[in-house]
Amino acid sequence: MISIISQAFLDLKGSLDEAKAQEGAIMGVAEAFAKSIKDGGTVFICGNGGSAAEAQHFAAEFVGRFLRERPGLPAVSLSADTSKLTAIGNDYGYDEVFARQLAALSRPGDCLWAMSTSGTSPNVLKALAVAKERGLFSILMCGRSLQDPTIATQVLYSPAPSTPRIQELHLLYGHLICHLVDEILFSKAP
């Protein structure tokens, strides 16, 4: 059992070292989100399973607060409304649950923050396609590989060997984005 724990720490440490290459991309995402919010835009967030939980988590960090007291920031988890999810899934198919919401709710200048550890979730890819059609800034947080990296404005890869380690990197990336958005929008520095 100790070997399982040791291996998890080793895998995460190696993944963190590799993930440092994403620093510039993370900063670019934070700047795009901050600009959108400053201009009256909303950040829509989606994912399945653990990524759905993170979508709700990151929306809460924006609407509530992250580390500082500040006004709430406009963010919506497309994974959170069970009535919409089940109605759309029933009437149009599960592949449409995020795309249909994004098409109905988003406006020019908004952003889509999508998560898929595999990078192949059909409902996430369809939401990204809607974001692209509508000219929204979009990011996809995924694992090591992606069939079509042009599906999103920015892809944040998690160079990890397993789904749990990928999700742990997504959590780190998400917290960094929340922190940086706060700093961009509310730092008193000149």
Order of alpha helices (4+ residues) and beta strands (2+ residues): alpha-alpha-beta-alpha-beta-alpha-alpha-beta-alpha-beta-beta-alpha
